[in-house]
Amino acid sequence: MAYLHFGPSLKLIGALILLSGLIAITGIDLDHQIIPDVLSIPGTVAGLLWSLTPYGVGWKDSLVGVLIGGGVFVVIILASALVLGQPGMGVGDVKLGAMIGAFLGWKLALLSILLSVLVGGLLAATLLASGRKARKDPLPFGPFLALGGVVSLFWGDSLLGWYFAQFLN
C-alpha cells in the first residue's frame, strides 16, 4: 500500500521505516501488552533524523511532534494517577506517540491520537457493553495508536484539509 501511495520515491523509505515499526509494535503489544523501548526509542530517533532530509516533515515539526505526541500521554498518565490512584496506560504509549510525532509532525500526531482514542474508545465501549471485558481488564492501546498513525500517514493531510475547509468556507 505504501508503494501505491508514495510510488518509487525517496519518501517511500520514511514511510516504510515508520510502518515497519508500527507493525512490529502492534503485534508485540497485542501478544504481550508492552511496547518495547528497543523499537520505539530508535524509531523516534529515526523519525527525527528523517525529518532532516528533504522528504521528512522538517526538524521543527518533528521535534514538536515528539513533544506533543509523547506529552499528551504523559498528561493522561499523570492525571489518571492523581484521579484514579493508578496510571491509565503505560509509558510505552508515550514513546510510541513520540515516534509517530517524529515521523509525521505535530499536526498529524494529534490527528493520530484523536483517531486512536475514537476507535479504541468505541471498541472498549463495545467490549464492555457486550460483557467480553470488564472495566479493569487491560486493553492494549498501542495498536489503536498505530492505526491512527497509519491513517494519518496515508490520508492525514486530506482529512485535516477537509476538516478545516468545513470551518473556513
Secondary structure as UniProt FT lines:
FT   HELIX           2..6
FT   HELIX           11..32
FT   HELIX           37..50
FT   TURN            51..52
FT   TURN            54..55
FT   HELIX           59..84
FT   HELIX           91..130
FT   TURN            135..136
FT   HELIX           142..168
//
